[in-house]
Amino acid sequence: MTIRFGTDGWRAVIGEDFIPENISQVIQAFADLYPTLPECGGPVIIGYDRRNQSKESAELIATILLGNHIPVWFSKDFCPTPCVSWMVKEKKAAAGIMVTASHNPPKWNGIKFKESYGGAASAEFLKPIENKIDENEKNKKKAKTASLENNPLFHLFDPHAEYIQNFGQLIDLQRIKNANFKILYDPLFGAGVGFLNDLLGDQVEMIHFKADPDFGGLHPEPIQPYVNEAMEKMRTGKYSMCAITDGDADRIGAVDEKGNFVSSHQIFSLLLQHLVENRQMKGKVLKSISTTVMIDRLCDKYGLPMVVTPIGFKFLSPAMKEPGVLMGGEESGGIGMPHHICERDGVYCALLLLELMAVKKKLLGELIADLQKEVGPCFYKRIDLSLPKEKMEETKLKLTHFKPTMLAGKKVKKTTLIDGYHFALDDDSWLLIRPSGTEPLLRTYAEAPTLQQVDALLQEAQILIAN
């Protein structure tokens, strides 16, 4: 098969394309390019999530790196992707490799690469690996391997040690403890299990924490309907907030004290407010094209520069390592801050939300009501459409000729094509139509001052696709 990297690494179906032969091809190609890395000589950090074949694949990856005389630091247990990113930065590693398919359904698995600064690998980092895979396949080059046992280049690290201790310097944990919050945490059976508990102990109660590579029949993505059980538990009134992370715990979702789902747009906006107003921090703000206009309005209020990027942390991470960046985020729940790592971190974002609640002495629902009064009202929806290959190609062609002047009764004031087709309207509402970079889906996104306008925009997108 031809192996190509999507928005965030390589993903494939377990037992079909995610098989030892293809994993070996990917890692041998990386190993061949390792001597060209500026940090050549440094270790490679390896982590894995709780999916089928994750640990076994991580061990295979380690044997290939060792076979190419590359030093390895290997996680003792499953861990969040941001733990690998943090370890890369902390150990001054050459790179990081995480075995995960993030929020994808259970039948998928994959590999994420991290560059030496700890962020998601850029296209410039990944393209040579793709080319080397093709070259090695043409030359029938096989992966070299070496045993993990008694190998002086092989080291273990505890993901519950240094990574977690680091949060003590970044978060006012005592203030959160003093607030006596009762926190519900839903890791969606993923790699975040136990990490909030490490820091806040009995304040945290978990659901969906047992080892289950089928994720209890859910998709491990912190959005509805996969968070419905958490919303029901929050309606009992027993908890101050629910934090939710995805399969590899780099994305954040939340539910307020009354059981209302809190979107990533609201979380990004609240964290920006917290950093600027309560922590007195300044800097450039990065957001992907599918992210709320509330960020634009807050940046205008604070006098902060803002940059819009294509979707995916392979674009945001490299931009975040530039001097003067405060934070970056995207619609899918990925939010990162360079003062921690140039990478999204769901556990860190959950802690920051709790710190904000403790500082303001308000629960999440109250904070969101204040936010909507200040920079709203903003309502948002995303609908993913699964299309057959022929229909997908037909729709892509149709979109190249789609140049509307009006959408849902509003004038189109700007069209942006950096990632899909983004139409900004004269009342600050917008519609984005975009083929997924990792799945056979056409994604449609809309934001507007009312839910009725959001639905009208999404319906226009569906009519275009259907005709």
N, C-alpha and C positions, 0 to 999 in steps of 0.2 A: 504493500500500500504506500501511497504518498503521504508522508507525515507533515502536517502544517500546523503552526501555532495560531491560536485565535486571540480573542481579546485579552485573555489572561492565561497563557500557557497552552499546553496540549491536553485535550480531553478526548476520551474514546470509550466505547462500550466494553465493559469487562467481558473477556472471553471471545470477543470478536476482533477488535483492533487493539484494545488494551490487554496485550499478552506479553509474556516475557521477551519474545523475539523483538517486538517493536520497542519495548522499553529499553532493551539492550542497545538497539540502534540509536535511540535518542541519546543515551548516556555515553556511549562510545564516541559519538560525534562531538558531544560536549568535552569529553576527555581529550580528544584530539586537538581541540581549540584551547584547552586550559593553558598551555605554554604561552599563548598570545595575550592572556589576560594581564593587565597591569599589576595585579596582585598575585601573579603566579608564585607558587611556593606556600601561599596561605592555604588553610584548610577549606573544605567544603562542608557546610552544615546540612544535615539531612534530618527531616522530620516527616511525620505521616499522620493522617487522620484515622477515623474509626471505620472506614469503609471496607468492604470486601477487597482483599488483595493489597491493602495499603501497606501493612507492615512487611509482608513478603516482598513486595515490589521495592520498598525502601532498602531492605537487606540486599536485594539483587543490585540495586544502584550502588550501594556501598562496595560490594565485591568488585564491580567494574571499575570504580574509581581507584580502589586499592590495587587492582590489577594494572592500572596505569600509573602507579606510584604517587597517587594524590592523597594527601592526608584527609581524614574524615572525622568530624564530630557528629555522633549519631544520638538521636533522642532515645532515652531509656523507655519512653512510653509515648502514646499518642500526644499530640500537642497542637495548639493553634498555629496557623500560618504566621501570624505576627511574632510568635515566639522565635521561629526560624529567622525571620527578618531581623529581630533584635539581636539574636545570637551572632548573625553575620556581622553586624555593626560592632558588637561588643568584642568579638574574637578577632576582628580585623581579617575576616575570612575573604577568600577569593570569590566565593559565591554561596548561594543557598539553594537547596532543592527540596521542595515539599511535595509529597505524594497526596493528592487530593483532587476531587472534582468540585470542591467548594459547595455551592448551593444546588448543583445538578441532581437529578433523580438518582436513586440507589444503583441503577444498572451502569452508571458512569463512574469512571475514575480518571485520574490524570496527573500531570506533573506541572508544577509552577517553578520557574527559576527566579532567584533573587540576585540582584547585582551586589557588588561589594559594599555599597553604601546602605544596603538593607532594603532597598525598594524593589518593586516589581520590575522584571526585565523588560527593557525597551525593545522595539522592533529592530534596532541596530544591533542589539545583543543576540536576539533570537534568529535573525535571518541567516547569519553564517552557520548556525547549528543546522537549520533546514538544508542549506546547501551541502554541508558536510555529510548529512544523512544520505542525500542523493548520491554523492560521490562514493561513499563507503559501500552503498548498495550496488552501485555499478561495478565497483572493484571487488565485490563479494568479501569485504573485510568483516571479520568476526570480532565480537567484543572480547577483550582480555579480562580475566577475572583473577582474584586472589582471595584466600580465606579470611574471614573476620577474626578467627580464633588466634590469639597470641600474636596479632599483627601490631607492630609498634606504631603504625600509622593510623590505627583505629582507636578512637576515644568515645566515651559515652558522656552525655550531659543530662541533667535532671531538669525537665521543663518547669517543674514547680519550685525551682530554687532561684537562680539569679534573675530570670525574667520577672518573676513575681516580686522579688525583693526590690527591684527597680521602681515599682509603683509607689513604694513608700516615700521616695524622693519626689515623685511627680504629683501625688494626690494627697489631700489632707484627710487621711483615713480616720484620724481621731474625730474630726468634725462630723464625718458620716456616722461613726459609731455613736457619738454623743446625741445625734438627731434621733436615735432609736427607730430608724426605719425598719419595717419588715419587708424584705425584698424577695419577690418571686423571680426565679431565674429559669428560663427555658432555653437550654442549649440545643434543642431539637435533635437529641441523641448524638450530637456532634462532638468536636474536639475541644469545646470550651468547658466540658464537664469538670467541675471541681476548682476551677481557677478563681472565680469570685469567692468561693467558700474559703480558699486559702487566705484571703485578705480580710474577709468580714465575718467569717465563722458562722455562728448561729443566727445572724441577721438574715442569712440567705437560705431560702428553701427552694429546692430544685424539682422540676418535673422533666420528664423525657430524658432521664440521665443514664438509663441502663444501656449496656452494650447491645446495639441492634443495627447491623449493617443495612437493614432494610428501612431504617428510620421510622419504624412504627407505621409504615404505609404513607408517611408524609414526604414531601419534598423538604429538605433541610434549608429552607429559605425563609427569612423572618418577615413574611408578609401573609396577608389573608389568602386562602383559608387555613394555611398551615399553623397559624397562631390562635385559632379559634378556641382551643382548650384553655390556653393561657388567659384569653379574654374572659371566658366563663369563670375561671377561678378568681380573677380580679374583681368580678362583680359581687363576690361574697363580702367585699369590704374589709378583708383581713390584711390586705397588703398595701404598702405605700406606693410601690411601683413594680412593674415586671420588665426585666431586661431580657432580650432574646438575641441569640447569635446564630449564625448559619453553620453549615457543616464543618467548616474549618475555622470558625470564630473570628473571621476578619470583618464581618458585616454586623451591623447593629439594627435592631428593631426594638420597640417598646410598647407597653400598654399602660395607660394611666390608672389612677386609683379607682376610677369608676368603670373600668373595663373597656375603655375606648382605645382603639389602635392608634399608635403614634407613628407617623410616617418618617422615613429617613429625611425627607425635606424639613420637617419640623425639628428633628434632632439636630441636623446640620445647623439650622438657624439658631437654635437654643445654645449650642456649643460655641458658635461664633459670638453670640451675645456674652456668654460667660467669659470667654477668653479676653474680650475687649473691655467689658464693663467691670467685671469682678477681678480679673487678673491683670488688668491694665496692659495687655499685650497688643501689639500692632503688627501689620505686615500685609503682604499681598495674599489675596484669597483666590484659590483655583476652584473652578466647578466644571463638571462635565455638561455637555449640551442638553442633557435631559433633566437638569436640576432646577429647582424652584426659583422664581423671580424674587422671593423673599431675600435671597442672598444678595441680589443686585441692590435691593432697597436698603438692606443693612449696610452694605459697603458704601452706598451713597451717604447714608447718615453718619458713618464713622470716618468718611474721607479715606477709605482704603481702596487701593487698586484691585481690580478683579480681572481674571483671565478665564476665558471659556475654552475647554479642550474637548477633543473627541472622547467617547465613552471608554472607560477602562483604565485601570491603574497603571497599565504600561505607558500611558500618556501622562497621568497625574504624578506618578512617583518620580520620573526624571525631572519634571518641572518643579517638584517640591524640594529637590536638593539645591536649587539655585538660592543664593542669599536673599534674605528678606521675606521668605514665604511664611505666613502664619499658619495656614491650614488648607487642605484641599478635600473635596468630597464629591460624591456622585449619588444619583437617584437610587441605586441598588443597595444603599446602606453602608457603603464604604466611605469612611472618613478618616483622614490621617493628619498628623501634626508633626512637623520636622523636629520640634523640641523633644519628641519621643522617638519616632522613626518616620521615615519618608514612605509610609505604608499605612494602610487602614488597620485598625485594631478594634474589634468589637468589645473586648473586655475593658480596654482603656476608655472607650467612649461611654460605656455603661457607668464606669467609676466617675467620669467627669459629670455625667447627668446627675448622679447622686450628690456629688460635691456642690453642683449648682443648686439643687433642692435644699441642701443644708445651709448654704450661704444665704439664699433668698428666704428660707423658712417657708417655702411654698411647695405644694405637691405638683406633679407633672401637669395635671389638668389645668391648674391655675396658671402655670407658666405658659402653656400653649394658648390659653385665652388671652393673656397679656400680649403674646406674640402676634396673634391674629388681629388684635386691635391696633397694634403698632405698624405692622408691615403687611397685613392681609386686607380683606379676606382672600385666602388662596385654597382652592380645592384641586385635587389631583387624582388621576387614575391612569393605570397602564393595562392594556389588554394585549396578550400575546396570541398570535394566530399561527397555528400549525398548518403549513401549506405543502402540498405535494411539490416535488422538485420542479416540474414543468410550470405549475402555477406561480411558484416563487420567481422563476426566471422571467415569466411573462409580466409579473407585477413590477419587478425591478426595471424592466424596459419601460413600462407604463409610467413609472415615477419620474423617469428622466424627462418626460414630456409634460409633467403635471406642474403647471405654473398658475395657481389660482390667484385671483385678486381679492376674493371674498371667501371666508370660511365661517360657517355657523352665524351668518349675518354680520360679521365683523370684517373690517378691511385688513388685508395682509400688508403689514408695513415693512417686513424684512424676511427674506428667505436665506437660511444658512445651510451650507452643504458640507460642513467639515466631517459630519458623521450621520448619514441618512439625510432626511429632508425635514428641516426645522422651519416652521412657519410662525413668526411672531406677529400678533395682531395688535390693533391700535388701542386695545384696552389692557394690554400686558398679558392677555391670555396667549397660549401657544399650543401648537400641535407638532409632534415629531413622529415620523414614520421611518422605521429603521430595521433592516435585516439584522438578526443576531449574528455576532461574531463567533459564537460557540455552539449554537443549536440550530436545528432546522425550523426556525421561527421568524415571523415578521412581527416586530414589536411596534405597538402604537401607544403613544404617551400624550397626555393633555393636561394642562393646568389652566384654570380660569377662576374668576371671582365667585361663580356659583357652580354647584354640581350639575345643574341643568345645562349650562354652557359646556362643561366638560363632556357630558354625555353626547351633546350635539356635535362636538368636534370629533369625538371618537367614532360616531356614526358616519360622519362624512368620510373618514378614513376607510371604514369598512365598506361603504358603498363604492368607493374608488377601487378597492381590491376585488370586490365581488363582480363588478362589471367587466 
